[in-house]
Amino acid sequence: MKPFGWRGRRAEWIALACFHGGVFTRAQWTSFLGCHHEKVGRAVRKLVGQGVAIEEKPPGIKGIGRICRIHGRPIYKALGLGDRRRR
C-alpha cells in the first residue's frame, strides 16, 4: 500500500476491506482504528480523491449512512488479488 501513500493501520484496514469485498462504512473503520471519526473522514476523502474508491448511500437501507467501495484495480493488483469482475 506504500505506493498509494498508505501505511500502518490505515493500510492494514484498506487491505482487509479489499480482501472482504471492498465495501465498508466509516463507523467500521473508526472502530478498527480506535480514533476520531474526522480522521477516518479525511482518509475516506483521500481514497475518493485518488480515484480508487467511491462513497455512496445504499438505496433502501436505513441507519448505516454511506458506504465506501474500493474499486481501484491497482490496489487489488498490489495486494495480489488480480483482476476481479465485480468491483
N, CA, C and O atoms as a CHARMM CRD file, in Angstrom:
* protein
*
  348
    1    1 MET  N      0.81200  -1.19400   0.00000 PROA 1      0.00000
    2    1 MET  CA     0.00000   0.00000   0.00000 PROA 1      0.00000
    3    1 MET  C      0.86000   1.26500   0.00000 PROA 1      0.00000
    4    1 MET  O      0.35000   2.36800  -0.19300 PROA 1      0.00000
    5    2 LYS  N      2.16000   1.10000   0.21600 PROA 2      0.00000
    6    2 LYS  CA     3.04800   2.26500   0.24900 PROA 2      0.00000
    7    2 LYS  C      3.02900   3.07400  -1.04400 PROA 2      0.00000
    8    2 LYS  O      3.07900   4.30300  -0.98100 PROA 2      0.00000
    9    3 PRO  N      2.95900   2.43100  -2.22400 PROA 3      0.00000
   10    3 PRO  CA     2.92500   3.24000  -3.45600 PROA 3      0.00000
   11    3 PRO  C      1.72500   4.19000  -3.52600 PROA 3      0.00000
   12    3 PRO  O      1.74900   5.17300  -4.26600 PROA 3      0.00000
   13    4 PHE  N      0.68700   3.89300  -2.75900 PROA 4      0.00000
   14    4 PHE  CA    -0.51800   4.72600  -2.75800 PROA 4      0.00000
   15    4 PHE  C     -0.52200   5.72800  -1.60900 PROA 4      0.00000
   16    4 PHE  O     -1.46700   6.50200  -1.45600 PROA 4      0.00000
   17    5 GLY  N      0.54200   5.70900  -0.79900 PROA 5      0.00000
   18    5 GLY  CA     0.64500   6.64700   0.31000 PROA 5      0.00000
   19    5 GLY  C     -0.03300   6.17600   1.58800 PROA 5      0.00000
   20    5 GLY  O     -0.30200   6.98300   2.47800 PROA 5      0.00000
   21    6 TRP  N     -0.31100   4.88400   1.69200 PROA 6      0.00000
   22    6 TRP  CA    -0.98000   4.33600   2.87400 PROA 6      0.00000
   23    6 TRP  C      0.00200   3.47300   3.64500 PROA 6      0.00000
   24    6 TRP  O      0.66800   2.60800   3.07700 PROA 6      0.00000
   25    7 ARG  N      0.08400   3.72000   4.95900 PROA 7      0.00000
   26    7 ARG  CA     0.99500   2.97000   5.81500 PROA 7      0.00000
   27    7 ARG  C      0.29200   2.58700   7.11300 PROA 7      0.00000
   28    7 ARG  O     -0.76100   3.12800   7.45100 PROA 7      0.00000
   29    8 GLY  N      0.89000   1.65500   7.82100 PROA 8      0.00000
   30    8 GLY  CA     0.42200   1.29200   9.15100 PROA 8      0.00000
   31    8 GLY  C     -0.97900   0.71800   9.18600 PROA 8      0.00000
   32    8 GLY  O     -1.38300  -0.04200   8.30600 PROA 8      0.00000
   33    9 ARG  N     -1.71400   1.09700  10.22300 PROA 9      0.00000
   34    9 ARG  CA    -3.05500   0.55100  10.44300 PROA 9      0.00000
   35    9 ARG  C     -4.04000   0.94300   9.34300 PROA 9      0.00000
   36    9 ARG  O     -4.96500   0.18900   9.04000 PROA 9      0.00000
   37   10 ARG  N     -3.84500   2.10900   8.75000 PROA 10     0.00000
   38   10 ARG  CA    -4.74500   2.51200   7.65600 PROA 10     0.00000
   39   10 ARG  C     -4.56300   1.58600   6.45900 PROA 10     0.00000
   40   10 ARG  O     -5.53800   1.14800   5.84900 PROA 10     0.00000
   41   11 ALA  N     -3.30600   1.29200   6.12700 PROA 11     0.00000
   42   11 ALA  CA    -3.03200   0.36500   5.02500 PROA 11     0.00000
   43   11 ALA  C     -3.58100  -1.02100   5.35200 PROA 11     0.00000
   44   11 ALA  O     -4.11500  -1.70900   4.48200 PROA 11     0.00000
   45   12 GLU  N     -3.44500  -1.41700   6.60200 PROA 12     0.00000
   46   12 GLU  CA    -3.96600  -2.71200   7.04000 PROA 12     0.00000
   47   12 GLU  C     -5.48300  -2.77000   6.85800 PROA 12     0.00000
   48   12 GLU  O     -6.01900  -3.78400   6.41100 PROA 12     0.00000
   49   13 TRP  N     -6.17600  -1.67800   7.20700 PROA 13     0.00000
   50   13 TRP  CA    -7.63700  -1.64800   7.05000 PROA 13     0.00000
   51   13 TRP  C     -8.03500  -1.71900   5.58000 PROA 13     0.00000
   52   13 TRP  O     -8.94700  -2.46500   5.22100 PROA 13     0.00000
   53   14 ILE  N     -7.36700  -0.95800   4.73500 PROA 14     0.00000
   54   14 ILE  CA    -7.70700  -0.96400   3.30700 PROA 14     0.00000
   55   14 ILE  C     -7.52000  -2.36400   2.73600 PROA 14     0.00000
   56   14 ILE  O     -8.36200  -2.84400   1.97800 PROA 14     0.00000
   57   15 ALA  N     -6.41800  -3.02100   3.09800 PROA 15     0.00000
   58   15 ALA  CA    -6.17700  -4.38800   2.63000 PROA 15     0.00000
   59   15 ALA  C     -7.26900  -5.32800   3.13700 PROA 15     0.00000
   60   15 ALA  O     -7.78900  -6.14600   2.37800 PROA 15     0.00000
   61   16 LEU  N     -7.61100  -5.21200   4.40600 PROA 16     0.00000
   62   16 LEU  CA    -8.65800  -6.05200   4.98900 PROA 16     0.00000
   63   16 LEU  C     -9.98600  -5.84300   4.26900 PROA 16     0.00000
   64   16 LEU  O    -10.68700  -6.80500   3.95200 PROA 16     0.00000
   65   17 ALA  N    -10.32400  -4.59600   4.01500 PROA 17     0.00000
   66   17 ALA  CA   -11.56900  -4.29200   3.30500 PROA 17     0.00000
   67   17 ALA  C    -11.54900  -4.89000   1.89900 PROA 17     0.00000
   68   17 ALA  O    -12.55200  -5.43900   1.44200 PROA 17     0.00000
   69   18 CYS  N    -10.42200  -4.78500   1.22100 PROA 18     0.00000
   70   18 CYS  CA   -10.31700  -5.33200  -0.14200 PROA 18     0.00000
   71   18 CYS  C    -10.46500  -6.85000  -0.14400 PROA 18     0.00000
   72   18 CYS  O    -11.11200  -7.41000  -1.02900 PROA 18     0.00000
   73   19 PHE  N     -9.87400  -7.51100   0.83400 PROA 19     0.00000
   74   19 PHE  CA    -9.97300  -8.96800   0.91400 PROA 19     0.00000
   75   19 PHE  C    -11.38900  -9.43800   1.23200 PROA 19     0.00000
   76   19 PHE  O    -11.73800 -10.59000   0.97300 PROA 19     0.00000
   77   20 HSD  N    -12.20300  -8.54900   1.79100 PROA 20     0.00000
   78   20 HSD  CA   -13.56600  -8.92000   2.18100 PROA 20     0.00000
   79   20 HSD  C    -14.61900  -8.15500   1.38900 PROA 20     0.00000
   80   20 HSD  O    -15.61500  -7.70100   1.95300 PROA 20     0.00000
   81   21 GLY  N    -14.40600  -8.01200   0.10700 PROA 21     0.00000
   82   21 GLY  CA   -15.41700  -7.44000  -0.76900 PROA 21     0.00000
   83   21 GLY  C    -15.21800  -5.99200  -1.15200 PROA 21     0.00000
   84   21 GLY  O    -15.85800  -5.51700  -2.09000 PROA 21     0.00000
   85   22 GLY  N    -14.34900  -5.27000  -0.45600 PROA 22     0.00000
   86   22 GLY  CA   -14.04900  -3.89500  -0.83100 PROA 22     0.00000
   87   22 GLY  C    -15.07300  -2.86700  -0.39300 PROA 22     0.00000
   88   22 GLY  O    -15.04800  -1.73400  -0.87300 PROA 22     0.00000
   89   23 VAL  N    -15.98000  -3.23600   0.51500 PROA 23     0.00000
   90   23 VAL  CA   -17.03300  -2.31900   0.95500 PROA 23     0.00000
   91   23 VAL  C    -16.97600  -2.19600   2.47700 PROA 23     0.00000
   92   23 VAL  O    -16.83900  -3.19500   3.18400 PROA 23     0.00000
   93   24 PHE  N    -17.08100  -0.96200   2.97500 PROA 24     0.00000
   94   24 PHE  CA   -17.07700  -0.73600   4.41700 PROA 24     0.00000
   95   24 PHE  C    -17.78300   0.56900   4.73400 PROA 24     0.00000
   96   24 PHE  O    -18.04100   1.38100   3.84600 PROA 24     0.00000
   97   25 THR  N    -18.09300   0.76400   6.01200 PROA 25     0.00000
   98   25 THR  CA   -18.65700   2.03000   6.47700 PROA 25     0.00000
   99   25 THR  C    -17.57900   2.78400   7.24900 PROA 25     0.00000
  100   25 THR  O    -16.60000   2.19700   7.71100 PROA 25     0.00000
  101   26 ARG  N    -17.77500   4.08100   7.37800 PROA 26     0.00000
  102   26 ARG  CA   -16.83700   4.88300   8.16400 PROA 26     0.00000
  103   26 ARG  C    -16.80600   4.40600   9.61300 PROA 26     0.00000
  104   26 ARG  O    -15.75300   4.40700  10.25100 PROA 26     0.00000
  105   27 ALA  N    -17.96300   3.99900  10.12700 PROA 27     0.00000
  106   27 ALA  CA   -18.03700   3.52900  11.51500 PROA 27     0.00000
  107   27 ALA  C    -17.17600   2.28300  11.72600 PROA 27     0.00000
  108   27 ALA  O    -16.54400   2.13600  12.77200 PROA 27     0.00000
  109   28 GLN  N    -17.14900   1.39500  10.74600 PROA 28     0.00000
  110   28 GLN  CA   -16.31100   0.20100  10.85300 PROA 28     0.00000
  111   28 GLN  C    -14.83500   0.57900  10.91600 PROA 28     0.00000
  112   28 GLN  O    -14.08800   0.04800  11.73700 PROA 28     0.00000
  113   29 TRP  N    -14.41900   1.49500  10.04900 PROA 29     0.00000
  114   29 TRP  CA   -13.01600   1.91000  10.01800 PROA 29     0.00000
  115   29 TRP  C    -12.65900   2.64300  11.30700 PROA 29     0.00000
  116   29 TRP  O    -11.57100   2.44500  11.84700 PROA 29     0.00000
  117   30 THR  N    -13.55800   3.48300  11.80600 PROA 30     0.00000
  118   30 THR  CA   -13.32400   4.20400  13.06100 PROA 30     0.00000
  119   30 THR  C    -13.14100   3.22000  14.21200 PROA 30     0.00000
  120   30 THR  O    -12.24800   3.39200  15.04200 PROA 30     0.00000
  121   31 SER  N    -13.97600   2.20200  14.26300 PROA 31     0.00000
  122   31 SER  CA   -13.87600   1.18900  15.30600 PROA 31     0.00000
  123   31 SER  C    -12.55900   0.42600  15.20600 PROA 31     0.00000
  124   31 SER  O    -11.92700   0.14400  16.22400 PROA 31     0.00000
  125   32 PHE  N    -12.14700   0.09400  14.00100 PROA 32     0.00000
  126   32 PHE  CA   -10.90500  -0.64200  13.77900 PROA 32     0.00000
  127   32 PHE  C     -9.69900   0.16100  14.24700 PROA 32     0.00000
  128   32 PHE  O     -8.81000  -0.37100  14.91100 PROA 32     0.00000
  129   33 LEU  N     -9.67200   1.44000  13.90000 PROA 33     0.00000
  130   33 LEU  CA    -8.53600   2.28700  14.26200 PROA 33     0.00000
  131   33 LEU  C     -8.61400   2.80000  15.69600 PROA 33     0.00000
  132   33 LEU  O     -7.59000   3.11800  16.29900 PROA 33     0.00000
  133   34 GLY  N     -9.81700   2.88000  16.23900 PROA 34     0.00000
  134   34 GLY  CA    -9.99200   3.43000  17.57600 PROA 34     0.00000
  135   34 GLY  C     -9.64700   4.90800  17.63200 PROA 34     0.00000
  136   34 GLY  O     -8.99400   5.37100  18.56800 PROA 34     0.00000
  137   35 CYS  N    -10.09100   5.64300  16.61900 PROA 35     0.00000
  138   35 CYS  CA    -9.75600   7.06400  16.52500 PROA 35     0.00000
  139   35 CYS  C    -11.02500   7.89700  16.32700 PROA 35     0.00000
  140   35 CYS  O    -12.13400   7.36500  16.28600 PROA 35     0.00000
  141   36 HSD  N    -10.84100   9.19200  16.20600 PROA 36     0.00000
  142   36 HSD  CA   -11.95300  10.11800  15.99300 PROA 36     0.00000
  143   36 HSD  C    -12.48600   9.95500  14.57400 PROA 36     0.00000
  144   36 HSD  O    -11.72500   9.69400  13.64300 PROA 36     0.00000
  145   37 HSD  N    -13.78100  10.10900  14.41900 PROA 37     0.00000
  146   37 HSD  CA   -14.41900   9.89500  13.11300 PROA 37     0.00000
  147   37 HSD  C    -13.93200  10.87200  12.04300 PROA 37     0.00000
  148   37 HSD  O    -13.97600  10.54300  10.85700 PROA 37     0.00000
  149   38 GLU  N    -13.47100  12.05700  12.42700 PROA 38     0.00000
  150   38 GLU  CA   -12.97800  13.01100  11.42300 PROA 38     0.00000
  151   38 GLU  C    -11.68700  12.52900  10.77000 PROA 38     0.00000
  152   38 GLU  O    -11.44300  12.81100   9.59600 PROA 38     0.00000
  153   39 LYS  N    -10.86900  11.81300  11.51200 PROA 39     0.00000
  154   39 LYS  CA    -9.63600  11.25300  10.95500 PROA 39     0.00000
  155   39 LYS  C     -9.97900  10.24700   9.85000 PROA 39     0.00000
  156   39 LYS  O     -9.34000  10.22000   8.79800 PROA 39     0.00000
  157   40 VAL  N    -10.98600   9.43500  10.10600 PROA 40     0.00000
  158   40 VAL  CA   -11.44600   8.47300   9.10600 PROA 40     0.00000
  159   40 VAL  C    -12.08400   9.20000   7.93100 PROA 40     0.00000
  160   40 VAL  O    -11.90700   8.78900   6.78400 PROA 40     0.00000
  161   41 GLY  N    -12.81800  10.26600   8.19600 PROA 41     0.00000
  162   41 GLY  CA   -13.42000  11.05900   7.12000 PROA 41     0.00000
  163   41 GLY  C    -12.36700  11.59600   6.16400 PROA 41     0.00000
  164   41 GLY  O    -12.55500  11.57000   4.94800 PROA 41     0.00000
  165   42 ARG  N    -11.25600  12.08400   6.71200 PROA 42     0.00000
  166   42 ARG  CA   -10.16200  12.57700   5.86200 PROA 42     0.00000
  167   42 ARG  C     -9.56100  11.44600   5.03400 PROA 42     0.00000
  168   42 ARG  O     -9.23000  11.63200   3.86300 PROA 42     0.00000
  169   43 ALA  N     -9.42300  10.27500   5.64700 PROA 43     0.00000
  170   43 ALA  CA    -8.86100   9.13000   4.93300 PROA 43     0.00000
  171   43 ALA  C     -9.78500   8.68100   3.80000 PROA 43     0.00000
  172   43 ALA  O     -9.31600   8.35100   2.71100 PROA 43     0.00000
  173   44 VAL  N    -11.08900   8.66900   4.05200 PROA 44     0.00000
  174   44 VAL  CA   -12.04700   8.29200   3.00100 PROA 44     0.00000
  175   44 VAL  C    -11.99200   9.30500   1.86200 PROA 44     0.00000
  176   44 VAL  O    -11.99500   8.92900   0.69000 PROA 44     0.00000
  177   45 ARG  N    -11.94300  10.58400   2.20800 PROA 45     0.00000
  178   45 ARG  CA   -11.84500  11.61400   1.15800 PROA 45     0.00000
  179   45 ARG  C    -10.56000  11.45300   0.34900 PROA 45     0.00000
  180   45 ARG  O    -10.54900  11.72000  -0.85200 PROA 45     0.00000
  181   46 LYS  N     -9.48600  11.02200   0.99500 PROA 46     0.00000
  182   46 LYS  CA    -8.22800  10.78400   0.28100 PROA 46     0.00000
  183   46 LYS  C     -8.38400   9.62000  -0.70000 PROA 46     0.00000
  184   46 LYS  O     -7.93700   9.70700  -1.84300 PROA 46     0.00000
  185   47 LEU  N     -9.01800   8.53100  -0.25600 PROA 47     0.00000
  186   47 LEU  CA    -9.26800   7.39400  -1.15200 PROA 47     0.00000
  187   47 LEU  C    -10.09300   7.82300  -2.36100 PROA 47     0.00000
  188   47 LEU  O     -9.77700   7.47300  -3.49800 PROA 47     0.00000
  189   48 VAL  N    -11.14500   8.57900  -2.10200 PROA 48     0.00000
  190   48 VAL  CA   -12.01000   9.05900  -3.18700 PROA 48     0.00000
  191   48 VAL  C    -11.22200   9.99500  -4.10000 PROA 48     0.00000
  192   48 VAL  O    -11.34800   9.91800  -5.32300 PROA 48     0.00000
  193   49 GLY  N    -10.41800  10.87000  -3.52100 PROA 49     0.00000
  194   49 GLY  CA    -9.60200  11.79900  -4.29800 PROA 49     0.00000
  195   49 GLY  C     -8.57000  11.10600  -5.16300 PROA 49     0.00000
  196   49 GLY  O     -8.21500  11.60800  -6.22900 PROA 49     0.00000
  197   50 GLN  N     -8.08500   9.95700  -4.71800 PROA 50     0.00000
  198   50 GLN  CA    -7.13200   9.17300  -5.50600 PROA 50     0.00000
  199   50 GLN  C     -7.82400   8.43900  -6.65200 PROA 50     0.00000
  200   50 GLN  O     -7.16500   7.88200  -7.53000 PROA 50     0.00000
  201   51 GLY  N     -9.14300   8.44400  -6.63700 PROA 51     0.00000
  202   51 GLY  CA    -9.89400   7.78900  -7.70600 PROA 51     0.00000
  203   51 GLY  C     -9.97400   6.28100  -7.57400 PROA 51     0.00000
  204   51 GLY  O    -10.25700   5.58900  -8.55200 PROA 51     0.00000
  205   52 VAL  N     -9.72700   5.75800  -6.37500 PROA 52     0.00000
  206   52 VAL  CA    -9.76400   4.30900  -6.18300 PROA 52     0.00000
  207   52 VAL  C    -10.97600   3.85100  -5.37300 PROA 52     0.00000
  208   52 VAL  O    -11.15800   2.65700  -5.13700 PROA 52     0.00000
  209   53 ALA  N    -11.80600   4.81400  -4.94800 PROA 53     0.00000
  210   53 ALA  CA   -12.98700   4.46600  -4.15700 PROA 53     0.00000
  211   53 ALA  C    -14.09500   5.47100  -4.41900 PROA 53     0.00000
  212   53 ALA  O    -13.85400   6.58700  -4.88100 PROA 53     0.00000
  213   54 ILE  N    -15.30300   5.05200  -4.11600 PROA 54     0.00000
  214   54 ILE  CA   -16.44400   5.96700  -4.14900 PROA 54     0.00000
  215   54 ILE  C    -17.20100   5.79400  -2.83800 PROA 54     0.00000
  216   54 ILE  O    -17.13600   4.74700  -2.19400 PROA 54     0.00000
  217   55 GLU  N    -17.90900   6.83200  -2.46500 PROA 55     0.00000
  218   55 GLU  CA   -18.75600   6.76200  -1.28200 PROA 55     0.00000
  219   55 GLU  C    -20.18300   6.99900  -1.74800 PROA 55     0.00000
  220   55 GLU  O    -20.46100   7.95500  -2.47200 PROA 55     0.00000
  221   56 GLU  N    -21.07900   6.12500  -1.32700 PROA 56     0.00000
  222   56 GLU  CA   -22.45200   6.21900  -1.79800 PROA 56     0.00000
  223   56 GLU  C    -23.43100   5.82300  -0.69600 PROA 56     0.00000
  224   56 GLU  O    -23.07800   5.11500   0.24700 PROA 56     0.00000
  225   57 LYS  N    -24.64500   6.28900  -0.83500 PROA 57     0.00000
  226   57 LYS  CA   -25.71000   5.92100   0.10200 PROA 57     0.00000
  227   57 LYS  C    -26.49300   4.77900  -0.53000 PROA 57     0.00000
  228   57 LYS  O    -27.08000   4.94400  -1.59900 PROA 57     0.00000
  229   58 PRO  N    -26.50300   3.62400   0.12500 PROA 58     0.00000
  230   58 PRO  CA   -27.22000   2.49600  -0.46700 PROA 58     0.00000
  231   58 PRO  C    -28.72800   2.72600  -0.42900 PROA 58     0.00000
  232   58 PRO  O    -29.26900   3.09900   0.61200 PROA 58     0.00000
  233   59 PRO  N    -29.40700   2.51100  -1.54400 PROA 59     0.00000
  234   59 PRO  CA   -30.85600   2.73000  -1.57500 PROA 59     0.00000
  235   59 PRO  C    -31.59300   1.68100  -0.74800 PROA 59     0.00000
  236   59 PRO  O    -31.26700   0.49400  -0.78000 PROA 59     0.00000
  237   60 GLY  N    -32.58000   2.14600  -0.01700 PROA 60     0.00000
  238   60 GLY  CA   -33.43900   1.23000   0.72100 PROA 60     0.00000
  239   60 GLY  C    -32.87900   0.70000   2.02700 PROA 60     0.00000
  240   60 GLY  O    -33.53400  -0.10500   2.69000 PROA 60     0.00000
  241   61 ILE  N    -31.68100   1.12900   2.41700 PROA 61     0.00000
  242   61 ILE  CA   -31.10000   0.67000   3.67900 PROA 61     0.00000
  243   61 ILE  C    -30.97900   1.87000   4.59900 PROA 61     0.00000
  244   61 ILE  O    -30.27300   2.83000   4.28900 PROA 61     0.00000
  245   62 LYS  N    -31.66300   1.81500   5.72300 PROA 62     0.00000
  246   62 LYS  CA   -31.64600   2.94400   6.65300 PROA 62     0.00000
  247   62 LYS  C    -30.75500   2.63400   7.84900 PROA 62     0.00000
  248   62 LYS  O    -30.62700   1.48500   8.27100 PROA 62     0.00000
  249   63 GLY  N    -30.14600   3.68100   8.38000 PROA 63     0.00000
  250   63 GLY  CA   -29.41400   3.55000   9.62000 PROA 63     0.00000
  251   63 GLY  C    -27.92300   3.31200   9.51300 PROA 63     0.00000
  252   63 GLY  O    -27.24100   3.29900  10.53800 PROA 63     0.00000
  253   64 ILE  N    -27.38000   3.12200   8.30400 PROA 64     0.00000
  254   64 ILE  CA   -25.93500   2.91100   8.22300 PROA 64     0.00000
  255   64 ILE  C    -25.20900   4.06800   7.55100 PROA 64     0.00000
  256   64 ILE  O    -23.98000   4.06600   7.48600 PROA 64     0.00000
  257   65 GLY  N    -25.93400   5.04000   7.05800 PROA 65     0.00000
  258   65 GLY  CA   -25.28000   6.16000   6.38400 PROA 65     0.00000
  259   65 GLY  C    -24.71900   5.75300   5.04300 PROA 65     0.00000
  260   65 GLY  O    -25.34000   4.99100   4.30200 PROA 65     0.00000
  261   66 ARG  N    -23.54800   6.26100   4.73500 PROA 66     0.00000
  262   66 ARG  CA   -22.93200   5.96500   3.44300 PROA 66     0.00000
  263   66 ARG  C    -21.96700   4.78900   3.55800 PROA 66     0.00000
  264   66 ARG  O    -21.44600   4.48800   4.63200 PROA 66     0.00000
  265   67 ILE  N    -21.74700   4.14200   2.43000 PROA 67     0.00000
  266   67 ILE  CA   -20.74400   3.08200   2.37600 PROA 67     0.00000
  267   67 ILE  C    -19.63700   3.52300   1.42700 PROA 67     0.00000
  268   67 ILE  O    -19.86400   4.30600   0.50400 PROA 67     0.00000
  269   68 CYS  N    -18.46700   3.02000   1.66600 PROA 68     0.00000
  270   68 CYS  CA   -17.32600   3.30000   0.80300 PROA 68     0.00000
  271   68 CYS  C    -16.99400   2.00500   0.06900 PROA 68     0.00000
  272   68 CYS  O    -16.91000   0.93800   0.67500 PROA 68     0.00000
  273   69 ARG  N    -16.81000   2.11400  -1.23100 PROA 69     0.00000
  274   69 ARG  CA   -16.49600   0.94000  -2.04900 PROA 69     0.00000
  275   69 ARG  C    -15.17100   1.18000  -2.74900 PROA 69     0.00000
  276   69 ARG  O    -15.03400   2.12000  -3.53200 PROA 69     0.00000
  277   70 ILE  N    -14.20000   0.33100  -2.46800 PROA 70     0.00000
  278   70 ILE  CA   -12.88500   0.42100  -3.10400 PROA 70     0.00000
  279   70 ILE  C    -12.96600  -0.32300  -4.43200 PROA 70     0.00000
  280   70 ILE  O    -13.28400  -1.51100  -4.47200 PROA 70     0.00000
  281   71 HSD  N    -12.67500   0.38800  -5.51200 PROA 71     0.00000
  282   71 HSD  CA   -12.79800  -0.22400  -6.83800 PROA 71     0.00000
  283   71 HSD  C    -11.52700  -0.09600  -7.66800 PROA 71     0.00000
  284   71 HSD  O    -11.47800  -0.60700  -8.78700 PROA 71     0.00000
  285   72 GLY  N    -10.51200   0.56100  -7.16100 PROA 72     0.00000
  286   72 GLY  CA    -9.28800   0.80200  -7.93200 PROA 72     0.00000
  287   72 GLY  C     -8.50400  -0.47400  -8.18900 PROA 72     0.00000
  288   72 GLY  O     -7.98900  -1.08800  -7.25400 PROA 72     0.00000
  289   73 ARG  N     -8.41100  -0.86800  -9.42500 PROA 73     0.00000
  290   73 ARG  CA    -7.71900  -2.10600  -9.78400 PROA 73     0.00000
  291   73 ARG  C     -6.25600  -2.13100  -9.35600 PROA 73     0.00000
  292   73 ARG  O     -5.76600  -3.18900  -8.96100 PROA 73     0.00000
  293   74 PRO  N     -5.53100  -1.00000  -9.41600 PROA 74     0.00000
  294   74 PRO  CA    -4.13100  -1.04200  -8.97400 PROA 74     0.00000
  295   74 PRO  C     -3.97700  -1.47400  -7.51000 PROA 74     0.00000
  296   74 PRO  O     -3.00300  -2.14200  -7.16500 PROA 74     0.00000
  297   75 ILE  N     -4.91500  -1.10400  -6.66300 PROA 75     0.00000
  298   75 ILE  CA    -4.84200  -1.52100  -5.25400 PROA 75     0.00000
  299   75 ILE  C     -5.01100  -3.03400  -5.14900 PROA 75     0.00000
  300   75 ILE  O     -4.25900  -3.69300  -4.43100 PROA 75     0.00000
  301   76 TYR  N     -5.98400  -3.58200  -5.85100 PROA 76     0.00000
  302   76 TYR  CA    -6.21000  -5.02300  -5.79900 PROA 76     0.00000
  303   76 TYR  C     -5.02500  -5.78600  -6.39400 PROA 76     0.00000
  304   76 TYR  O     -4.66100  -6.84900  -5.89200 PROA 76     0.00000
  305   77 LYS  N     -4.43200  -5.26300  -7.44000 PROA 77     0.00000
  306   77 LYS  CA    -3.25000  -5.91400  -8.03100 PROA 77     0.00000
  307   77 LYS  C     -2.07400  -5.86800  -7.07100 PROA 77     0.00000
  308   77 LYS  O     -1.33200  -6.84400  -6.95700 PROA 77     0.00000
  309   78 ALA  N     -1.89100  -4.74500  -6.37500 PROA 78     0.00000
  310   78 ALA  CA    -0.80300  -4.62000  -5.39700 PROA 78     0.00000
  311   78 ALA  C     -0.97400  -5.61500  -4.24900 PROA 78     0.00000
  312   78 ALA  O      0.01000  -6.04600  -3.65000 PROA 78     0.00000
  313   79 LEU  N     -2.20400  -5.97400  -3.94500 PROA 79     0.00000
  314   79 LEU  CA    -2.48400  -6.93800  -2.87900 PROA 79     0.00000
  315   79 LEU  C     -2.45500  -8.38000  -3.37800 PROA 79     0.00000
  316   79 LEU  O     -2.64800  -9.31200  -2.59700 PROA 79     0.00000
  317   80 GLY  N     -2.21400  -8.56500  -4.67300 PROA 80     0.00000
  318   80 GLY  CA    -2.15700  -9.90200  -5.24100 PROA 80     0.00000
  319   80 GLY  C     -3.51700 -10.51400  -5.50500 PROA 80     0.00000
  320   80 GLY  O     -3.63900 -11.73000  -5.65400 PROA 80     0.00000
  321   81 LEU  N     -4.54400  -9.67200  -5.56400 PROA 81     0.00000
  322   81 LEU  CA    -5.89800 -10.16800  -5.80400 PROA 81     0.00000
  323   81 LEU  C     -6.26400 -10.20500  -7.27800 PROA 81     0.00000
  324   81 LEU  O     -7.31500 -10.72800  -7.64700 PROA 81     0.00000
  325   82 GLY  N     -5.40700  -9.65500  -8.11800 PROA 82     0.00000
  326   82 GLY  CA    -5.65900  -9.69400  -9.54700 PROA 82     0.00000
  327   82 GLY  C     -6.87400  -8.90100  -9.97600 PROA 82     0.00000
  328   82 GLY  O     -7.34500  -8.01400  -9.26500 PROA 82     0.00000
  329   83 ASP  N     -7.36500  -9.23500 -11.13700 PROA 83     0.00000
  330   83 ASP  CA    -8.49200  -8.51500 -11.72100 PROA 83     0.00000
  331   83 ASP  C     -9.77400  -9.30700 -11.50000 PROA 83     0.00000
  332   83 ASP  O     -9.96700 -10.37100 -12.08900 PROA 83     0.00000
  333   84 ARG  N    -10.63100  -8.79000 -10.66200 PROA 84     0.00000
  334   84 ARG  CA   -11.91900  -9.43400 -10.39500 PROA 84     0.00000
  335   84 ARG  C    -13.00100  -8.71000 -11.17900 PROA 84     0.00000
  336   84 ARG  O    -12.89800  -7.51000 -11.43300 PROA 84     0.00000
  337   85 ARG  N    -13.99900  -9.41500 -11.54500 PROA 85     0.00000
  338   85 ARG  CA   -15.05700  -8.85200 -12.38200 PROA 85     0.00000
  339   85 ARG  C    -15.91700  -7.80900 -11.69500 PROA 85     0.00000
  340   85 ARG  O    -16.21500  -6.77000 -12.28500 PROA 85     0.00000
  341   86 ARG  N    -16.30900  -8.05700 -10.49600 PROA 86     0.00000
  342   86 ARG  CA   -17.30100  -7.19500  -9.83200 PROA 86     0.00000
  343   86 ARG  C    -16.65500  -6.31400  -8.77400 PROA 86     0.00000
  344   86 ARG  O    -16.49300  -6.71300  -7.62100 PROA 86     0.00000
  345   87 ARG  N    -16.29900  -5.13600  -9.18200 PROA 87     0.00000
  346   87 ARG  CA   -15.74800  -4.15400  -8.24600 PROA 87     0.00000
  347   87 ARG  C    -16.41300  -2.83700  -8.49500 PROA 87     0.00000
  348   87 ARG  O    -16.10700  -1.85400  -7.82100 PROA 87     0.00000
